[in-house]
């Protein structure tokens, strides 16, 4: 079967830009070869033609350009080497990868700064003077960049005080999710929907860390009053290993906790397990499903709201007559 070609409308702006660029190149070439000495030719050479002086720069400074490219490629490869070799090695030796992620961020920024200064030095820029000037300018900027400094300091305190680490489940405001990255300035949190919240470290003031302990997953089920309680309890206890097998997200349990309460709906029994925080709601749903199947197979009746209606004897006699 032949596939129909579908034109992507998003390519139109790109094609327009490419067309304009090619047109300017053609105009510059024609004016240089044909229209030299004319008013239009001089206008083109003084505008578009200046752009094509880049070719002369490439001819005269190709050694410096090559040196700059080598510096950039070297530091790019150095970052990749650290990311793909040293970082995984550090994670294997230390179960908490937070320190390694922070070190990666610092290494990336420092190596980028060194690469920039080496490139500038290759082009003849007086880098020591530039460093002194950058220090003075940086001091002046720091007074207007207090929020940036606060973020960096807060990020260091998060690491040093071990408030949370990568992989922990925390709640910030109304967002609850896994910590996927702790940087120098920001922390990234991924919620159950896959959305990523990026928060400045200085804004992380009230944090709920739910990773210290496992979260409870509770399944409460009503059974009818006319069901033998001991028989139901024995069936539920025998089914617990099956629940554990069919619900792999259960870390501890499940266990039968007994009768929770007695009310008009019936006898409420409870099954309890411990799981990771973000998985507890799904585990509760799975436990409810498995208990429903167990009850159906053993003909156990569920409890439901009942209403007892009492009539007076006189009204009953009148109704019979």
C-alpha positions as a LaTeX table, in Angstrom:
\begin{tabular}{lrrr}
\hline
Residue & $x$ (\AA) & $y$ (\AA) & $z$ (\AA) \\
\hline
Unk1 & 0.00 & 0.00 & 0.00 \\
Unk2 & 1.31 & 3.43 & $-0.92$ \\
Unk3 & 1.42 & 5.99 & 1.85 \\
Unk4 & 0.02 & 9.45 & 1.18 \\
Unk5 & 2.44 & 12.27 & 1.74 \\
Unk6 & 1.21 & 14.71 & 4.36 \\
Unk7 & 2.74 & 18.18 & 4.24 \\
Unk8 & 3.71 & 19.51 & 7.63 \\
Unk9 & 2.47 & 23.08 & 7.96 \\
Unk10 & 5.11 & 23.68 & 10.61 \\
Unk11 & 7.77 & 23.52 & 7.86 \\
Unk12 & 6.44 & 26.63 & 6.11 \\
Unk13 & 8.19 & 29.20 & 8.37 \\
Unk14 & 11.45 & 27.22 & 8.14 \\
Unk15 & 11.23 & 27.04 & 4.34 \\
Unk16 & 10.59 & 30.79 & 4.19 \\
Unk17 & 13.68 & 31.52 & 6.29 \\
Unk18 & 15.82 & 29.19 & 4.16 \\
Unk19 & 14.46 & 30.79 & 0.98 \\
Unk20 & 15.25 & 34.30 & 2.21 \\
Unk21 & 18.78 & 33.25 & 3.18 \\
Unk22 & 19.43 & 31.65 & $-0.22$ \\
Unk23 & 18.05 & 34.74 & $-1.96$ \\
Unk24 & 20.43 & 36.98 & 0.00 \\
Unk25 & 23.35 & 34.71 & $-0.91$ \\
Unk26 & 22.45 & 34.85 & $-4.60$ \\
Unk27 & 22.05 & 38.64 & $-4.49$ \\
Unk28 & 25.43 & 39.03 & $-2.78$ \\
Unk29 & 27.16 & 36.81 & $-5.36$ \\
Unk30 & 25.55 & 38.59 & $-8.32$ \\
Unk31 & 26.35 & 42.06 & $-6.97$ \\
Unk32 & 29.98 & 41.06 & $-6.38$ \\
Unk33 & 30.44 & 39.60 & $-9.86$ \\
Unk34 & 28.15 & 41.70 & $-12.05$ \\
Unk35 & 27.07 & 44.88 & $-10.26$ \\
Unk36 & 30.46 & 45.99 & $-8.88$ \\
Unk37 & 30.80 & 49.80 & $-9.08$ \\
Unk38 & 27.07 & 50.45 & $-9.32$ \\
Unk39 & 25.06 & 52.11 & $-6.57$ \\
Unk40 & 23.07 & 48.93 & $-5.94$ \\
Unk41 & 26.24 & 46.85 & $-5.88$ \\
Unk42 & 27.88 & 49.17 & $-3.35$ \\
Unk43 & 24.73 & 49.06 & $-1.21$ \\
Unk44 & 24.71 & 45.26 & $-1.22$ \\
Unk45 & 28.43 & 45.04 & $-0.44$ \\
Unk46 & 28.05 & 47.43 & 2.50 \\
Unk47 & 25.10 & 45.48 & 3.96 \\
Unk48 & 24.83 & 41.82 & 2.99 \\
Unk49 & 28.45 & 41.68 & 1.87 \\
Unk50 & 29.71 & 42.41 & 5.36 \\
Unk51 & 28.15 & 39.19 & 6.52 \\
Unk52 & 30.20 & 37.21 & 4.02 \\
Unk53 & 33.40 & 38.64 & 5.44 \\
Unk54 & 33.12 & 35.64 & 7.74 \\
Unk55 & 34.86 & 33.71 & 4.98 \\
Unk56 & 37.89 & 35.98 & 5.32 \\
Unk57 & 37.82 & 35.48 & 9.09 \\
Unk58 & 37.84 & 31.72 & 8.57 \\
Unk59 & 40.84 & 31.99 & 6.26 \\
Unk60 & 42.88 & 34.24 & 8.56 \\
Unk61 & 42.03 & 32.65 & 11.92 \\
Unk62 & 41.49 & 29.01 & 11.10 \\
Unk63 & 44.08 & 27.87 & 13.66 \\
Unk64 & 42.36 & 29.80 & 16.45 \\
Unk65 & 38.96 & 28.49 & 15.35 \\
Unk66 & 40.28 & 24.92 & 15.32 \\
Unk67 & 41.75 & 25.42 & 18.79 \\
Unk68 & 38.41 & 26.73 & 20.07 \\
Unk69 & 36.57 & 23.78 & 18.57 \\
Unk70 & 39.02 & 21.35 & 20.20 \\
Unk71 & 38.52 & 23.02 & 23.60 \\
Unk72 & 34.73 & 22.88 & 23.31 \\
Unk73 & 34.71 & 19.25 & 22.14 \\
Unk74 & 37.17 & 18.25 & 24.88 \\
Unk75 & 35.04 & 19.68 & 27.70 \\
Unk76 & 31.86 & 18.29 & 26.12 \\
Unk77 & 33.41 & 14.82 & 26.05 \\
Unk78 & 34.67 & 15.32 & 29.61 \\
Unk79 & 31.12 & 16.03 & 30.80 \\
Unk80 & 29.79 & 13.00 & 28.94 \\
Unk81 & 32.55 & 10.83 & 30.41 \\
Unk82 & 31.61 & 11.95 & 33.90 \\
Unk83 & 27.91 & 11.45 & 33.24 \\
Unk84 & 28.06 & 7.97 & 31.72 \\
Unk85 & 31.00 & 6.42 & 33.58 \\
Unk86 & 31.84 & 8.11 & 36.87 \\
Unk87 & 28.27 & 8.98 & 37.88 \\
Unk88 & 26.86 & 5.40 & 37.61 \\
Unk89 & 29.97 & 4.13 & 39.42 \\
Unk90 & 29.29 & 6.53 & 42.26 \\
Unk91 & 25.65 & 5.46 & 42.45 \\
Unk92 & 26.69 & 1.82 & 42.88 \\
Unk93 & 28.97 & 2.69 & 45.78 \\
Unk94 & 26.51 & 5.02 & 47.43 \\
Unk95 & 22.84 & 4.14 & 47.55 \\
Unk96 & 22.00 & 7.85 & 47.91 \\
Unk97 & 22.79 & 9.45 & 44.55 \\
Unk98 & 21.94 & 12.99 & 45.70 \\
Unk99 & 25.57 & 13.92 & 46.32 \\
Unk100 & 26.55 & 12.69 & 42.89 \\
Unk101 & 23.82 & 14.68 & 41.16 \\
Unk102 & 24.89 & 17.84 & 43.00 \\
Unk103 & 28.52 & 17.15 & 42.09 \\
Unk104 & 27.47 & 16.70 & 38.46 \\
Unk105 & 25.80 & 20.13 & 38.44 \\
Unk106 & 28.84 & 21.81 & 40.00 \\
Unk107 & 31.18 & 20.01 & 37.59 \\
Unk108 & 29.08 & 21.06 & 34.59 \\
Unk109 & 29.05 & 24.75 & 35.55 \\
Unk110 & 32.75 & 24.87 & 36.45 \\
Unk111 & 33.86 & 23.03 & 33.31 \\
Unk112 & 31.73 & 25.35 & 31.15 \\
Unk113 & 33.30 & 28.40 & 32.79 \\
Unk114 & 36.83 & 27.03 & 32.26 \\
Unk115 & 36.05 & 26.23 & 28.62 \\
Unk116 & 34.76 & 29.77 & 28.00 \\
Unk117 & 37.88 & 31.36 & 29.48 \\
Unk118 & 40.19 & 29.05 & 27.49 \\
Unk119 & 38.38 & 29.92 & 24.25 \\
Unk120 & 38.62 & 33.63 & 25.03 \\
Unk121 & 42.31 & 33.20 & 25.81 \\
Unk122 & 42.82 & 31.48 & 22.45 \\
Unk123 & 41.37 & 34.57 & 20.74 \\
Unk124 & 43.82 & 36.82 & 22.56 \\
Unk125 & 41.54 & 38.08 & 25.32 \\
Unk126 & 43.37 & 39.05 & 28.52 \\
Unk127 & 41.60 & 36.54 & 30.78 \\
Unk128 & 43.29 & 37.57 & 34.09 \\
Unk129 & 41.99 & 41.11 & 33.62 \\
Unk130 & 38.66 & 39.66 & 32.60 \\
Unk131 & 38.58 & 37.57 & 35.78 \\
Unk132 & 39.23 & 40.63 & 37.93 \\
Unk133 & 36.53 & 42.54 & 36.10 \\
Unk134 & 34.16 & 39.60 & 36.40 \\
Unk135 & 34.79 & 39.52 & 40.14 \\
Unk136 & 33.92 & 43.18 & 40.52 \\
Unk137 & 30.87 & 42.88 & 38.29 \\
Unk138 & 29.85 & 39.68 & 40.07 \\
Unk139 & 30.04 & 41.44 & 43.42 \\
Unk140 & 27.82 & 44.20 & 42.10 \\
Unk141 & 25.37 & 41.75 & 40.58 \\
Unk142 & 25.23 & 39.68 & 43.76 \\
Unk143 & 23.43 & 42.52 & 45.53 \\
Unk144 & 20.69 & 42.27 & 42.92 \\
Unk145 & 20.69 & 38.47 & 42.74 \\
Unk146 & 19.86 & 37.61 & 46.31 \\
Unk147 & 17.20 & 35.11 & 45.25 \\
Unk148 & 19.81 & 33.15 & 43.27 \\
Unk149 & 22.15 & 33.07 & 46.26 \\
Unk150 & 19.27 & 31.98 & 48.51 \\
Unk151 & 18.48 & 29.11 & 46.13 \\
Unk152 & 22.09 & 27.91 & 46.12 \\
Unk153 & 22.44 & 28.10 & 49.91 \\
Unk154 & 19.08 & 26.36 & 50.41 \\
Unk155 & 20.16 & 23.60 & 48.02 \\
Unk156 & 23.35 & 23.02 & 50.00 \\
Unk157 & 21.39 & 22.83 & 53.26 \\
Unk158 & 19.01 & 20.27 & 51.69 \\
Unk159 & 22.01 & 18.09 & 50.88 \\
Unk160 & 23.95 & 18.58 & 54.12 \\
Unk161 & 20.94 & 18.17 & 56.43 \\
Unk162 & 19.57 & 15.23 & 54.38 \\
Unk163 & 16.09 & 16.74 & 54.37 \\
Unk164 & 15.26 & 14.51 & 51.40 \\
Unk165 & 17.12 & 12.73 & 48.64 \\
Unk166 & 16.51 & 11.60 & 45.08 \\
Unk167 & 13.84 & 8.91 & 45.02 \\
Unk168 & 12.04 & 10.17 & 48.13 \\
Unk169 & 8.34 & 10.95 & 48.02 \\
Unk170 & 7.67 & 14.47 & 49.26 \\
Unk171 & 4.73 & 16.84 & 49.24 \\
Unk172 & 5.20 & 20.51 & 48.42 \\
Unk173 & 1.96 & 22.44 & 48.63 \\
Unk174 & $-0.62$ & 20.37 & 46.78 \\
Unk175 & 1.94 & 18.42 & 44.75 \\
Unk176 & 3.10 & 15.01 & 45.92 \\
Unk177 & 5.63 & 12.97 & 43.99 \\
Unk178 & 9.10 & 11.52 & 43.59 \\
Unk179 & 12.19 & 13.71 & 43.83 \\
Unk180 & 13.92 & 13.14 & 40.50 \\
Unk181 & 16.61 & 15.82 & 40.68 \\
Unk182 & 18.22 & 18.13 & 43.22 \\
Unk183 & 20.23 & 20.87 & 41.56 \\
Unk184 & 22.14 & 23.85 & 42.83 \\
Unk185 & 19.17 & 26.16 & 42.21 \\
Unk186 & 16.09 & 23.98 & 41.81 \\
Unk187 & 14.51 & 20.69 & 42.80 \\
Unk188 & 12.37 & 18.64 & 40.40 \\
Unk189 & 9.39 & 16.56 & 41.57 \\
Unk190 & 7.44 & 14.12 & 39.37 \\
Unk191 & 3.84 & 13.43 & 40.41 \\
Unk192 & 1.69 & 10.36 & 39.72 \\
Unk193 & 0.51 & 11.86 & 36.41 \\
Unk194 & 4.05 & 12.24 & 35.10 \\
Unk195 & 4.02 & 16.02 & 35.40 \\
Unk196 & 7.25 & 17.56 & 36.68 \\
Unk197 & 7.19 & 20.41 & 39.17 \\
Unk198 & 10.37 & 22.49 & 39.29 \\
Unk199 & 10.70 & 24.49 & 42.51 \\
Unk200 & 13.38 & 26.94 & 43.56 \\
Unk201 & 15.24 & 25.54 & 46.55 \\
Unk202 & 14.58 & 28.66 & 48.60 \\
Unk203 & 10.82 & 28.10 & 48.18 \\
Unk204 & 10.97 & 24.63 & 49.77 \\
Unk205 & 9.99 & 25.77 & 53.25 \\
Unk206 & 7.24 & 23.36 & 54.35 \\
Unk207 & 7.96 & 19.84 & 53.08 \\
Unk208 & 6.21 & 16.59 & 53.95 \\
Unk209 & 8.62 & 13.68 & 53.45 \\
Unk210 & 6.62 & 10.45 & 53.37 \\
Unk211 & 9.54 & 8.18 & 52.49 \\
Unk212 & 10.78 & 7.69 & 56.05 \\
Unk213 & 8.14 & 5.00 & 56.65 \\
Unk214 & 5.93 & 2.87 & 54.45 \\
Unk215 & 2.35 & 4.02 & 53.99 \\
Unk216 & $-0.67$ & 1.93 & 55.06 \\
Unk217 & $-3.00$ & 0.41 & 52.48 \\
Unk218 & $-6.32$ & $-0.42$ & 54.16 \\
Unk219 & $-9.18$ & $-2.42$ & 52.72 \\
Unk220 & $-12.39$ & $-2.26$ & 54.79 \\
Unk221 & $-15.16$ & $-4.65$ & 53.74 \\
Unk222 & $-18.66$ & $-5.07$ & 55.16 \\
Unk223 & $-20.07$ & $-8.57$ & 55.59 \\
Unk224 & $-23.66$ & $-9.44$ & 56.42 \\
Unk225 & $-24.68$ & $-10.13$ & 60.03 \\
Unk226 & $-26.00$ & $-13.56$ & 59.09 \\
Unk227 & $-22.52$ & $-14.74$ & 58.01 \\
Unk228 & $-20.58$ & $-16.86$ & 60.56 \\
Unk229 & $-17.80$ & $-14.49$ & 61.58 \\
Unk230 & $-15.21$ & $-17.14$ & 62.47 \\
Unk231 & $-15.73$ & $-18.88$ & 59.14 \\
Unk232 & $-15.28$ & $-15.60$ & 57.24 \\
Unk233 & $-12.14$ & $-14.77$ & 59.22 \\
Unk234 & $-10.59$ & $-18.16$ & 58.45 \\
Unk235 & $-11.30$ & $-17.75$ & 54.74 \\
Unk236 & $-9.80$ & $-14.24$ & 54.69 \\
Unk237 & $-6.66$ & $-15.36$ & 56.55 \\
Unk238 & $-6.13$ & $-18.27$ & 54.15 \\
Unk239 & $-6.49$ & $-15.87$ & 51.19 \\
Unk240 & $-3.84$ & $-13.42$ & 52.42 \\
Unk241 & $-0.86$ & $-15.22$ & 50.79 \\
Unk242 & $-2.80$ & $-15.14$ & 47.51 \\
Unk243 & $-3.26$ & $-11.37$ & 47.86 \\
Unk244 & 0.46 & $-10.98$ & 48.47 \\
Unk245 & 1.24 & $-13.03$ & 45.37 \\
Unk246 & $-1.18$ & $-11.17$ & 43.10 \\
Unk247 & $-0.29$ & $-7.68$ & 44.35 \\
Unk248 & 3.51 & $-7.37$ & 44.07 \\
Unk249 & 3.48 & $-3.74$ & 45.24 \\
Unk250 & 2.69 & $-4.90$ & 48.79 \\
Unk251 & 5.92 & $-4.67$ & 50.81 \\
Unk252 & 4.68 & $-5.74$ & 54.26 \\
Unk253 & 1.60 & $-7.84$ & 54.89 \\
Unk254 & $-1.21$ & $-8.14$ & 54.15 \\
Unk255 & $-2.60$ & $-8.99$ & 57.57 \\
Unk256 & $-6.10$ & $-9.43$ & 58.92 \\
Unk257 & $-6.75$ & $-6.81$ & 61.61 \\
Unk258 & $-10.18$ & $-8.00$ & 62.79 \\
Unk259 & $-13.59$ & $-6.37$ & 63.18 \\
Unk260 & $-13.36$ & $-2.62$ & 62.76 \\
Unk261 & $-16.93$ & $-1.75$ & 63.75 \\
Unk262 & $-20.57$ & $-2.87$ & 63.82 \\
Unk263 & $-23.27$ & $-0.67$ & 62.34 \\
Unk264 & $-26.39$ & $-0.72$ & 60.18 \\
Unk265 & $-24.33$ & $-1.68$ & 57.12 \\
Unk266 & $-23.06$ & $-4.90$ & 58.66 \\
Unk267 & $-19.81$ & $-6.14$ & 60.19 \\
Unk268 & $-16.79$ & $-4.16$ & 58.99 \\
Unk269 & $-13.58$ & $-6.19$ & 58.75 \\
Unk270 & $-10.16$ & $-4.80$ & 57.90 \\
Unk271 & $-7.19$ & $-6.06$ & 55.87 \\
Unk272 & $-3.98$ & $-4.07$ & 56.28 \\
Unk273 & $-0.74$ & $-3.82$ & 54.27 \\
Unk274 & 2.23 & $-1.48$ & 53.92 \\
Unk275 & 3.37 & $-0.06$ & 50.59 \\
Unk276 & 5.21 & 2.86 & 49.03 \\
Unk277 & 3.31 & 6.10 & 49.46 \\
Unk278 & 2.45 & 6.78 & 45.81 \\
Unk279 & 1.25 & 3.19 & 45.29 \\
Unk280 & $-1.11$ & 2.89 & 48.24 \\
Unk281 & $-4.29$ & 3.92 & 46.41 \\
Unk282 & $-3.77$ & 1.40 & 43.62 \\
Unk283 & $-2.94$ & $-1.30$ & 46.16 \\
Unk284 & $-6.17$ & $-0.57$ & 48.04 \\
Unk285 & $-8.10$ & $-0.96$ & 44.79 \\
Unk286 & $-6.33$ & $-4.25$ & 44.05 \\
Unk287 & $-6.99$ & $-5.56$ & 47.58 \\
Unk288 & $-10.68$ & $-4.69$ & 47.29 \\
Unk289 & $-10.86$ & $-6.57$ & 43.99 \\
Unk290 & $-9.14$ & $-9.69$ & 45.34 \\
Unk291 & $-11.34$ & $-9.77$ & 48.45 \\
Unk292 & $-14.44$ & $-9.45$ & 46.28 \\
Unk293 & $-13.31$ & $-12.47$ & 44.25 \\
Unk294 & $-12.58$ & $-14.47$ & 47.43 \\
Unk295 & $-16.02$ & $-13.66$ & 48.86 \\
Unk296 & $-17.76$ & $-14.64$ & 45.63 \\
Unk297 & $-15.98$ & $-18.00$ & 45.50 \\
Unk298 & $-16.91$ & $-18.78$ & 49.11 \\
Unk299 & $-20.49$ & $-17.45$ & 48.93 \\
Unk300 & $-19.87$ & $-14.79$ & 51.55 \\
Unk301 & $-22.55$ & $-12.12$ & 51.53 \\
Unk302 & $-21.55$ & $-8.50$ & 51.68 \\
Unk303 & $-23.15$ & $-6.17$ & 54.18 \\
Unk304 & $-25.38$ & $-3.35$ & 53.01 \\
Unk305 & $-27.59$ & $-0.75$ & 54.68 \\
Unk306 & $-30.77$ & $-2.23$ & 56.15 \\
Unk307 & $-33.88$ & $-0.58$ & 57.55 \\
Unk308 & $-36.16$ & $-2.36$ & 60.05 \\
Unk309 & $-39.82$ & $-1.37$ & 59.79 \\
Unk310 & $-42.02$ & $-2.12$ & 62.84 \\
Unk311 & $-45.82$ & $-1.87$ & 62.52 \\
Unk312 & $-48.37$ & $-1.74$ & 65.30 \\
Unk313 & $-50.42$ & $-4.91$ & 65.86 \\
Unk314 & $-53.72$ & $-3.02$ & 65.40 \\
Unk315 & $-52.64$ & $-1.71$ & 62.02 \\
Unk316 & $-51.57$ & $-5.22$ & 60.97 \\
Unk317 & $-54.97$ & $-6.69$ & 61.96 \\
Unk318 & $-56.84$ & $-3.98$ & 60.07 \\
Unk319 & $-54.72$ & $-4.65$ & 57.02 \\
Unk320 & $-55.54$ & $-8.40$ & 57.20 \\
Unk321 & $-59.28$ & $-7.74$ & 57.61 \\
\hline
\end{tabular}
